[in-house]
Amino acid sequence: MDEMTDLQFKTLINAILQIIKDNDTKEEMIKKIEALVNKN
């Protein structure tokens, strides 16, 4: 995996936080975070 810049890292963390805020169930959150992280 390529190294991330600080901006890329912050963007990823903010996206994960938004997913957590927007979803009620743990399963939904996990699926969306996995999809975000595994995106090429």
C-alpha positions as CSV (number, residue, x, y, z in Angstrom):
1,M,0.0,0.0,0.0
2,D,1.3,3.5,-0.8
3,E,1.9,5.9,2.0
4,M,-0.8,8.4,2.7
5,T,-0.3,12.1,3.1
6,D,-1.7,13.9,6.1
7,L,-4.5,15.3,4.0
8,Q,-5.5,11.9,2.7
9,F,-5.4,10.4,6.2
10,K,-7.6,13.2,7.6
11,T,-10.0,12.8,4.7
12,L,-10.3,9.0,5.3
13,I,-10.8,9.5,9.1
14,N,-13.5,12.2,8.4
15,A,-15.3,9.8,6.0
16,I,-15.2,7.0,8.6
17,L,-16.6,9.4,11.3
18,Q,-19.4,10.5,8.9
19,I,-20.3,6.9,8.3
20,I,-20.5,6.2,12.0
21,K,-22.7,9.3,12.5
22,D,-25.0,8.4,9.7
23,N,-25.6,4.7,10.4
24,D,-27.6,3.1,13.2
25,T,-26.4,-0.5,13.0
26,K,-22.9,-1.9,13.5
27,E,-23.3,-4.1,10.5
28,E,-24.1,-1.2,8.2
29,M,-21.1,0.8,9.5
30,I,-18.7,-2.1,9.0
31,K,-19.8,-2.8,5.4
32,K,-19.5,0.9,4.4
33,I,-16.1,1.4,6.1
34,E,-14.8,-1.8,4.5
35,A,-16.0,-0.6,1.1
36,L,-14.3,2.8,1.7
37,V,-11.0,1.2,2.7
38,N,-11.0,-1.4,0.0
39,K,-11.8,1.0,-2.8
40,N,-9.0,1.2,-5.4
